[in-house]
Amino acid sequence: MKIYLVRHGQCDSNVIGRYNFINEDINETGIKQAEDLREKINVINYDVVISSPLVRSLHTAKIINTHNKDIITDERLVERKHGSLEGKSIDVTDREEYWNYFTDVKYGTEERIPDLCNRVKEFLDELKTKDYNSVLIVAHSGVSKAFYVYFNGIPKDGKMLNLGLKNTEVKEYEL
């Protein structure tokens, strides 16, 4: 099964560098990014779209769904839950440490990376049981990092900060 993983279009929290789990929509730039991506996605013959239920991903999914396939939402594709860091500047953390799989540092009540990776693993293991040839998935940077771990393993140093997709970037996987 081919998987095309897409990160949602830009939202204001991406621009100002703020931890964001809330249901923030994509901004004008994000809409334009999704419209540009729609032209590239058009050549992909996907069976279904599976999206994070957060509005920025779902809005992106609706824009890029050129084949008008069903859009299914799955809670396991939501962004890493930032807990008490929600709404704060990303500068309140050491970003390398915040995205280190092996860290013992806890900045607040954020979701631990192994927990994020486990929920994505559960999603992908269940997806294996489905009869799809090709799936378009729209999610978040943190989820794309967990996809990386699923398909490539945990980096030896545990550092995952630079493993995530940029807004409307697409990564292809074979499941």
Secondary structure by P-SEA (a helix, b strand, c coil): cbbbbbbbcccccccccccccccccccaaaaaaaaaaaaaaccccccbbbbcccaaaaaaaaaacccccbbbbbccccccccccccccccccccccccccccccccccccccaaaaaaaaaaaaaaaaaccccbbbbbbcaaaaaaaaaaccccccccccccccccccbbbbbcc
